[in-house]
Amino acid sequence: MAAGTLNSGGNGGRRGRQRTRRAQLVSEINVTPFVDVMMVLLIIFMVAAPLSVVGIPVELPETSATSLLGDEEEPLTVTITVDGQVMIQETETSRNVLVQQLQAIAAERDSNKIFLRADGRNDWNGVAEVMGLLNAGGFSNIGLVTDIIGPVPNVTDG
């Protein structure tokens, strides 16, 4: 429905010497291409959004802590699954070589921050053991990843 013309009529259909009024432009906005582009973008975001999370499914514990500020580079993530497997990013590794692999990776990075993700159903001793290994390997900037359950409650001294 782009621009078109309307005949003014008025001369009874005769095209003689009589003068006709100028044709008037009719303009309407064609929103079909706009809607098509928006639908494609919506589908792209719906498909891409689930792919942006780390691929190891763990049930994180819930806390009311605030989130840490992120860096520009992808965070180095160590994950402990519910059955005790240790993973660097999405690659399974053993606890014996965990520190050596992390030191090799950290040598090529700007930040030495490590995010530790552990399934909430894990035994606390296993999580503490991995944290101790990381600390003994020289990694002191460790952030624990949790799910946020809601606003931080007000705490009053008294």
N, CA, C and O of each residue as an XYZ file, in Angstrom:
632
protein
N       0.826     -1.155      0.000
C       0.000      0.000      0.000
C       0.881      1.232      0.000
O       0.917      1.996      0.965
N       1.561      1.400     -1.058
C       2.441      2.552     -1.199
C       1.642      3.737     -1.692
O       0.413      3.747     -1.617
N       2.339      4.730     -2.192
C       1.667      5.927     -2.677
C       0.918      5.617     -3.956
O       1.412      4.872     -4.802
N      -0.271      6.182     -4.105
C      -1.074      5.984     -5.300
C      -1.783      7.278     -5.645
O      -1.559      8.294     -4.987
N      -2.609      7.266     -6.633
C      -3.339      8.476     -7.019
C      -4.826      8.205     -7.013
O      -5.270      7.077     -7.229
N      -5.580      9.242     -6.766
C      -7.033      9.185     -6.847
C      -7.469     10.146     -7.939
O      -7.027     11.294     -7.989
N      -8.312      9.678     -8.782
C      -8.852     10.556     -9.803
C      -9.955     11.379     -9.161
O     -10.785     10.848     -8.423
N      -9.964     12.640     -9.434
C     -10.908     13.521     -8.766
C     -12.318     13.400     -9.318
O     -13.255     13.923     -8.717
N     -12.490     12.739    -10.421
C     -13.824     12.592    -10.995
C     -14.318     13.947    -11.486
O     -13.559     14.685    -12.115
N     -15.520     14.273    -11.223
C     -16.021     15.612    -11.469
C     -16.329     15.942    -12.927
O     -17.099     16.876    -13.151
N     -15.803     15.269    -13.918
C     -16.118     15.629    -15.298
C     -16.959     14.541    -15.967
O     -17.057     14.492    -17.193
N     -17.540     13.704    -15.187
C     -18.475     12.736    -15.716
C     -17.848     11.702    -16.618
O     -18.570     11.072    -17.392
N     -16.593     11.497    -16.567
C     -15.939     10.491    -17.365
C     -15.563     10.984    -18.735
O     -14.991     10.224    -19.517
N     -15.855     12.216    -19.058
C     -15.484     12.743    -20.374
C     -14.093     13.306    -20.331
O     -13.703     13.942    -19.351
N     -13.345     13.081    -21.374
C     -12.000     13.616    -21.464
C     -11.931     14.595    -22.633
O     -11.212     14.366    -23.605
N     -12.597     15.557    -22.539
C     -12.592     16.535    -23.619
C     -11.664     17.679    -23.290
O     -10.566     17.514    -22.758
N     -12.166     18.844    -23.635
C     -11.366     20.025    -23.397
C     -11.475     20.502    -21.964
O     -10.794     21.447    -21.565
N     -12.309     19.867    -21.208
C     -12.466     20.321    -19.832
C     -11.231     19.986    -19.013
O     -10.586     18.950    -19.177
N     -10.956     20.883    -18.163
C      -9.806     20.698    -17.297
C     -10.170     19.787    -16.129
O     -11.246     19.922    -15.546
N      -9.279     18.862    -15.788
C      -9.511     18.002    -14.618
C      -8.640     18.489    -13.476
O      -7.559     19.044    -13.674
N      -9.128     18.271    -12.325
C      -8.315     18.628    -11.161
C      -7.137     17.681    -11.052
O      -7.182     16.548    -11.531
N      -6.070     18.169    -10.406
C      -4.875     17.328    -10.246
C      -5.192     16.126     -9.367
O      -5.997     16.216     -8.440
N      -4.566     15.027     -9.661
C      -4.774     13.813     -8.866
C      -4.120     13.983     -7.494
O      -3.042     14.567     -7.392
N      -4.753     13.486     -6.460
C      -4.245     13.606     -5.105
C      -3.471     12.342     -4.734
O      -3.868     11.229     -5.078
N      -2.348     12.539     -4.019
C      -1.556     11.404     -3.563
C      -2.169     10.805     -2.306
O      -2.609     11.520     -1.407
N      -2.186      9.499     -2.265
C      -2.630      8.784     -1.081
C      -1.420      8.015     -0.558
O      -0.848      7.181     -1.260
N      -1.051      8.299      0.650
C       0.125      7.607      1.193
C      -0.266      6.843      2.457
O      -0.923      7.384      3.346
N       0.140      5.606      2.519
C      -0.078      4.754      3.675
C       1.246      4.091      4.011
O       2.054      3.830      3.120
N       1.470      3.820      5.273
C       2.704      3.170      5.698
C       2.542      1.662      5.557
O       1.567      1.077      6.028
N       3.507      1.058      4.907
C       3.502     -0.391      4.746
C       4.351     -0.978      5.872
O       5.577     -0.877      5.830
N       3.729     -1.580      6.861
C       4.436     -2.102      8.025
C       4.828     -3.568      7.873
O       5.485     -4.115      8.760
N       4.455     -4.204      6.806
C       4.756     -5.623      6.634
C       6.253     -5.921      6.669
O       6.643     -6.861      7.360
N       7.120     -5.181      5.967
C       8.559     -5.474      6.067
C       9.108     -5.248      7.474
O       9.980     -5.986      7.932
N       8.595     -4.231      8.149
C       9.036     -3.968      9.516
C       8.677     -5.139     10.443
O       9.499     -5.578     11.246
N       7.454     -5.632     10.322
C       7.014     -6.762     11.151
C       7.831     -8.006     10.816
O       8.184     -8.767     11.718
N       8.135     -8.226      9.551
C       8.944     -9.380      9.160
C      10.327     -9.335      9.796
O      10.806    -10.343     10.315
N      10.966     -8.178      9.759
C      12.307     -8.031     10.355
C      12.238     -8.241     11.862
O      13.103     -8.910     12.426
N      11.241     -7.690     12.517
C      11.120     -7.839     13.972
C      10.870     -9.301     14.355
O      11.381     -9.763     15.375
N      10.109    -10.019     13.569
C       9.861    -11.438     13.863
C      11.148    -12.253     13.716
O      11.410    -13.145     14.523
N      11.943    -11.957     12.702
C      13.213    -12.663     12.526
C      14.147    -12.372     13.694
O      14.790    -13.285     14.212
N      14.229    -11.115     14.113
C      15.079    -10.772     15.263
C      14.594    -11.468     16.532
O      15.406    -11.953     17.320
N      13.294    -11.520     16.735
C      12.745    -12.193     17.907
C      13.124    -13.669     17.915
O      13.511    -14.202     18.955
N      13.019    -14.324     16.786
C      13.381    -15.741     16.701
C      14.862    -15.941     16.963
O      15.249    -16.892     17.643
N      15.702    -15.048     16.428
C      17.152    -15.159     16.655
C      17.461    -15.042     18.142
O      18.247    -15.827     18.672
N      16.852    -14.073     18.822
C      17.114    -13.913     20.251
C      16.560    -15.076     21.064
O      17.170    -15.477     22.056
N      15.428    -15.619     20.667
C      14.868    -16.764     21.391
C      15.763    -17.999     21.268
O      15.860    -18.791     22.205
N      16.408    -18.161     20.126
C      17.288    -19.306     19.931
C      18.637    -19.069     20.605
O      19.209    -19.998     21.176
N      19.155    -17.843     20.549
C      20.497    -17.550     21.057
C      20.546    -17.405     22.572
O      21.586    -17.690     23.167
N      19.479    -16.981     23.215
C      19.502    -16.726     24.657
C      19.856    -17.967     25.486
O      20.689    -17.854     26.385
N      19.277    -19.128     25.235
C      19.652    -20.292     26.039
C      21.094    -20.761     25.805
O      21.655    -21.468     26.643
N      21.689    -20.379     24.694
C      23.045    -20.810     24.398
C      24.094    -19.981     25.115
O      25.272    -20.337     25.095
N      23.693    -18.872     25.755
C      24.668    -17.980     26.363
C      25.054    -18.385     27.785
O      25.926    -17.747     28.374
N      24.446    -19.408     28.349
C      24.798    -19.858     29.690
C      25.798    -20.999     29.593
O      25.896    -21.669     28.566
N      26.549    -21.216     30.688
C      27.513    -22.307     30.710
C      26.750    -23.615     30.611
O      25.710    -23.772     31.250
N      27.249    -24.559     29.819
C      26.510    -25.737     29.437
C      26.423    -26.872     30.437
O      25.834    -27.901     30.107
N      26.966    -26.754     31.628
C      26.919    -27.848     32.588
C      25.764    -27.584     33.544
O      25.780    -26.592     34.272
N      24.768    -28.453     33.551
C      23.609    -28.195     34.407
C      23.908    -28.521     35.870
O      24.206    -29.666     36.212
N      23.827    -27.516     36.718
C      23.945    -27.706     38.155
C      22.843    -26.908     38.820
O      22.405    -25.880     38.302
N      22.405    -27.381     39.956
C      21.385    -26.684     40.726
C      22.107    -25.834     41.758
O      22.531    -26.335     42.800
N      22.246    -24.544     41.464
C      23.013    -23.647     42.317
C      22.248    -23.339     43.595
O      21.020    -23.253     43.575
N      22.959    -23.170     44.706
C      22.280    -22.767     45.940
C      21.745    -21.348     45.792
O      22.291    -20.546     45.034
N      20.676    -21.044     46.520
C      20.061    -19.728     46.430
C      20.478    -18.872     47.613
O      20.421    -19.316     48.759
N      20.901    -17.632     47.333
C      21.286    -16.681     48.369
C      20.706    -15.319     48.023
O      20.159    -15.123     46.938
N      20.828    -14.388     48.949
C      20.381    -13.018     48.691
C      21.573    -12.099     48.470
O      21.458    -10.887     48.655
N      22.721    -12.656     48.075
C      23.921    -11.862     47.826
C      23.790    -11.096     46.517
O      23.079    -11.519     45.605
N      24.481     -9.969     46.434
C      24.479     -9.194     45.200
C      25.501     -9.769     44.236
O      26.431    -10.460     44.651
N      25.331     -9.488     42.952
C      26.220    -10.055     41.945
C      27.517     -9.266     41.853
O      27.570     -8.077     42.167
N      28.581     -9.972     41.406
C      29.879     -9.347     41.219
C      29.920     -8.638     39.883
O      29.208     -9.010     38.950
N      30.752     -7.617     39.793
C      30.932     -6.941     38.521
C      31.747     -7.826     37.604
O      32.731     -8.425     38.037
N      31.354     -7.918     36.346
C      32.036     -8.782     35.391
C      33.159     -8.062     34.666
O      33.177     -6.833     34.603
N      34.088     -8.821     34.124
C      35.167     -8.296     33.315
C      34.777     -8.384     31.854
O      33.725     -8.924     31.512
N      35.637     -7.848     30.989
C      35.370     -7.917     29.558
C      35.614     -9.330     29.019
O      34.917     -9.771     28.105
N      36.607    -10.047     29.582
C      36.883    -11.380     29.059
C      35.974    -12.401     29.735
O      35.456    -12.168     30.828
N      35.792    -13.529     29.065
C      34.925    -14.582     29.583
C      35.478    -15.096     30.905
O      36.675    -15.369     31.001
N      34.640    -15.234     31.920
C      35.148    -15.686     33.216
C      35.608    -17.139     33.176
O      35.024    -17.969     32.479
N      36.646    -17.427     33.923
C      37.152    -18.795     34.048
C      36.303    -19.487     35.110
O      36.264    -19.054     36.262
N      35.632    -20.554     34.720
C      34.659    -21.197     35.590
C      35.071    -22.619     35.905
O      35.399    -23.400     35.011
N      35.052    -22.950     37.201
C      35.255    -24.323     37.667
C      33.918    -24.784     38.222
O      33.319    -24.107     39.057
N      33.451    -25.939     37.757
C      32.149    -26.455     38.154
C      32.313    -27.800     38.837
O      33.077    -28.653     38.387
N      31.581    -27.979     39.937
C      31.524    -29.270     40.632
C      30.097    -29.786     40.458
O      29.151    -29.187     40.970
N      29.943    -30.892     39.741
C      28.616    -31.437     39.483
C      28.101    -32.171     40.716
O      28.819    -32.330     41.703
N      26.854    -32.614     40.647
C      26.227    -33.274     41.788
C      26.929    -34.582     42.145
O      26.924    -34.987     43.308
N      27.538    -35.253     41.150
C      28.244    -36.497     41.444
C      29.726    -36.279     41.731
O      30.484    -37.247     41.787
N      30.158    -35.033     41.913
C      31.524    -34.738     42.340
C      32.532    -34.548     41.224
O      33.717    -34.370     41.508
N      32.117    -34.578     39.975
C      33.053    -34.346     38.871
C      33.453    -32.876     38.848
O      32.633    -31.990     39.089
N      34.736    -32.632     38.553
C      35.252    -31.269     38.466
C      35.450    -30.940     36.993
O      36.027    -31.726     36.242
N      34.964    -29.768     36.587
C      35.036    -29.347     35.192
C      35.638    -27.952     35.133
O      35.315    -27.093     35.954
N      36.527    -27.727     34.145
C      37.015    -26.391     33.837
C      36.268    -25.970     32.587
O      36.378    -26.606     31.539
N      35.495    -24.872     32.708
C      34.562    -24.455     31.667
C      33.637    -25.639     31.373
O      32.765    -25.931     32.191
N      33.790    -26.325     30.254
C      32.947    -27.478     29.945
C      33.764    -28.751     29.771
O      33.257    -29.745     29.252
N      35.028    -28.732     30.199
C      35.921    -29.873     30.032
C      36.142    -30.552     31.380
O      36.544    -29.917     32.355
N      35.872    -31.842     31.413
C      36.061    -32.596     32.658
C      37.549    -32.773     32.939
O      38.341    -32.998     32.024
N      37.916    -32.671     34.199
C      39.299    -32.845     34.623
C      39.308    -33.544     35.980
O      38.279    -33.628     36.650
N      40.457    -34.035     36.371
C      40.561    -34.662     37.691
C      41.103    -33.638     38.688
O      41.716    -32.642     38.302
N      40.873    -33.893     39.948
C      41.353    -32.967     40.981
C      42.877    -32.943     41.057
O      43.462    -31.965     41.522
N      43.524    -34.027     40.597
C      44.991    -34.089     40.651
C      45.647    -33.074     39.717
O      46.686    -32.507     40.054
N      45.063    -32.845     38.570
C      45.677    -31.949     37.577
C      44.921    -30.630     37.436
O      45.225    -29.838     36.545
N      43.944    -30.389     38.300
C      43.129    -29.175     38.226
C      43.979    -27.917     38.310
O      43.844    -27.023     37.474
N      44.840    -27.836     39.292
C      45.634    -26.623     39.508
C      46.612    -26.402     38.359
O      46.788    -25.268     37.914
N      47.249    -27.460     37.873
C      48.194    -27.302     36.766
C      47.493    -26.785     35.510
O      48.018    -25.915     34.815
N      46.315    -27.320     35.226
C      45.583    -26.858     34.048
C      45.130    -25.410     34.208
O      45.202    -24.625     33.263
N      44.666    -25.058     35.404
C      44.237    -23.683     35.640
C      45.410    -22.706     35.555
O      45.250    -21.601     35.037
N      46.582    -23.096     36.053
C      47.745    -22.219     35.966
C      48.160    -22.004     34.515
O      48.565    -20.900     34.148
N      48.065    -23.044     33.680
C      48.395    -22.899     32.265
C      47.392    -21.972     31.570
O      47.776    -21.168     30.721
N      46.128    -22.082     31.922
C      45.112    -21.220     31.328
C      45.271    -19.789     31.832
O      45.167    -18.841     31.053
N      45.522    -19.628     33.132
C      45.631    -18.296     33.731
C      46.849    -17.535     33.230
O      46.852    -16.304     33.245
N      47.889    -18.246     32.783
C      49.076    -17.568     32.269
C      48.770    -16.786     30.995
O      49.484    -15.839     30.667
N      47.722    -17.169     30.278
C      47.360    -16.508     29.029
C      46.229    -15.497     29.208
O      45.753    -14.930     28.224
N      45.797    -15.264     30.431
C      44.664    -14.379     30.686
C      45.110    -13.128     31.431
O      46.171    -13.100     32.054
N      44.277    -12.096     31.352
C      44.546    -10.852     32.077
C      44.119    -10.959     33.539
O      44.795    -10.444     34.429
N      43.005    -11.623     33.777
C      42.438    -11.701     35.119
C      42.722    -13.071     35.731
O      42.745    -14.081     35.027
N      42.937    -13.099     37.045
C      43.138    -14.374     37.734
C      41.890    -14.776     38.519
O      41.952    -15.647     39.385
N      40.761    -14.142     38.216
C      39.503    -14.436     38.904
C      38.956    -15.775     38.420
O      38.950    -16.063     37.223
N      38.497    -16.584     39.368
C      37.893    -17.879     39.068
C      36.505    -17.902     39.706
O      36.339    -17.547     40.873
N      35.519    -18.323     38.927
C      34.171    -18.501     39.446
C      33.967    -19.984     39.726
O      34.175    -20.822     38.848
N      33.564    -20.302     40.941
C      33.327    -21.682     41.360
C      31.830    -21.916     41.417
O      31.118    -21.285     42.199
N      31.358    -22.833     40.577
C      29.958    -23.237     40.547
C      29.873    -24.631     41.143
O      30.568    -25.540     40.690
N      29.041    -24.809     42.140
C      28.876    -26.129     42.745
C      27.392    -26.407     42.922
O      26.628    -25.542     43.351
N      27.005    -27.613     42.588
C      25.619    -28.023     42.773
C      25.277    -27.935     44.256
O      26.067    -28.342     45.108
N      24.100    -27.404     44.558
C      23.681    -27.226     45.946
C      23.507    -28.528     46.701
O      23.492    -28.532     47.932
N      23.375    -29.640     45.979
C      23.203    -30.942     46.633
C      24.540    -31.590     46.961
O      24.585    -32.691     47.509
N      25.642    -30.895     46.620
C      26.981    -31.427     46.896
C      27.295    -31.420     48.381
O      26.737    -30.646     49.158
N      28.201    -32.302     48.745
C      28.727    -32.321     50.097
C      29.659    -31.111     50.260
O      30.493    -30.852     49.392
N      29.523    -30.386     51.347
C      30.334    -29.194     51.574
C      31.818    -29.538     51.611
O      32.640    -28.718     51.202
N      32.184    -30.719     52.085
C      33.605    -31.099     52.152
C      34.234    -31.137     50.762
O      35.390    -30.744     50.604
N      33.502    -31.599     49.756
C      34.030    -31.633     48.397
C      34.261    -30.245     47.835
O      35.261    -30.003     47.159
N      33.347    -29.336     48.110
C      33.492    -27.956     47.644
C      34.669    -27.288     48.357
O      35.466    -26.589     47.731
N      34.770    -27.507     49.664
C      35.870    -26.914     50.425
C      37.216    -27.481     49.971
O      38.217    -26.764     49.969
N      37.249    -28.747     49.590
C      38.485    -29.359     49.109
C      38.958    -28.690     47.812
O      40.142    -28.390     47.658
N      38.021    -28.460     46.881
C      38.379    -27.802     45.616
C      38.816    -26.362     45.882
O      39.769    -25.888     45.263
N      38.144    -25.668     46.780
C      38.559    -24.303     47.122
C      39.960    -24.297     47.729
O      40.760    -23.405     47.445
N      40.255    -25.291     48.563
C      41.596    -25.397     49.139
C      42.658    -25.663     48.080
O      43.757    -25.112     48.141
N      42.320    -26.522     47.094
C      43.252    -26.771     45.992
C      43.523    -25.492     45.200
O      44.666    -25.200     44.849
N      42.463    -24.735     44.924
C      42.627    -23.492     44.183
C      43.476    -22.489     44.958
O      44.348    -21.833     44.388
N      43.221    -22.376     46.242
C      43.982    -21.446     47.077
C      45.438    -21.869     47.179
O      46.330    -21.023     47.109
N      45.696    -23.158     47.341
C      47.074    -23.643     47.419
C      47.797    -23.470     46.092
O      49.025    -23.374     46.069
N      47.062    -23.428     44.987
C      47.659    -23.233     43.668
C      47.909    -21.773     43.328
O      48.386    -21.465     42.236
N      47.592    -20.871     44.249
C      47.854    -19.460     44.028
C      46.657    -18.662     43.543
O      46.803    -17.494     43.183
N      45.489    -19.259     43.526
C      44.286    -18.554     43.097
C      43.523    -18.092     44.333
O      42.844    -18.882     44.989
N      43.643    -16.806     44.641
C      42.978    -16.282     45.831
C      41.728    -15.472     45.496
O      40.961    -15.122     46.394
N      41.517    -15.173     44.231
C      40.352    -14.402     43.815
C      39.293    -15.373     43.284
O      39.162    -15.578     42.077
N      38.542    -15.964     44.219
C      37.552    -16.985     43.889
C      36.169    -16.432     44.202
O      35.922    -15.959     45.311
N      35.281    -16.491     43.243
C      33.902    -16.063     43.445
C      32.985    -17.270     43.404
O      33.069    -18.083     42.484
N      32.108    -17.397     44.392
C      31.139    -18.492     44.425
C      29.887    -18.063     43.669
O      29.336    -16.993     43.928
N      29.442    -18.890     42.745
C      28.278    -18.580     41.917
C      27.045    -19.190     42.567
O      27.015    -20.383     42.869
N      26.021    -18.353     42.780
C      24.756    -18.808     43.353
C      23.613    -18.189     42.567
O      23.825    -17.283     41.761
N      22.413    -18.673     42.800
C      21.221    -18.047     42.251
C      20.720    -17.027     43.257
O      20.849    -17.216     44.466
N      20.146    -15.945     42.747
C      19.622    -14.893     43.618
C      18.148    -15.181     43.874
O      17.384    -15.403     42.934
N      17.746    -15.177     45.147
C      16.358    -15.501     45.484
C      15.487    -14.272     45.647
O      14.262    -14.395     45.618
N      16.050    -13.121     45.811
C      15.231    -11.926     45.978
C      16.036    -10.796     46.562
O      17.265    -10.860     46.609
N      15.353     -9.759     47.011
C      16.066     -8.607     47.561
C      16.743     -8.943     48.880
O      16.314     -9.834     49.613
N      17.798     -8.214     49.160
C      18.541     -8.408     50.402
C      17.706     -7.891     51.557
O      17.256     -6.746     51.514
N      17.480     -8.703     52.597
C      16.680     -8.230     53.729
C      17.421     -7.167     54.525
O      18.650     -7.173     54.589
N      16.675     -6.259     55.128
C      17.278     -5.230     55.979
C      17.720     -5.860     57.294
O      16.965     -6.593     57.933
N      18.949     -5.562     57.684
C      19.482     -6.081     58.932
C      19.705     -4.898     59.856
O      20.403     -3.946     59.509
N      19.102     -4.969     61.037
C      19.270     -3.875     61.994
C      20.084     -4.355     63.162
O      19.940     -5.487     63.624
N      20.950     -3.472     63.639
C      21.768     -3.806     64.819
C      20.911     -3.546     66.052
O      20.178     -2.560     66.116
N      21.009     -4.420     67.002
C      20.228     -4.136     68.174
C      20.276     -5.256     69.075
O      19.668     -5.214     70.145
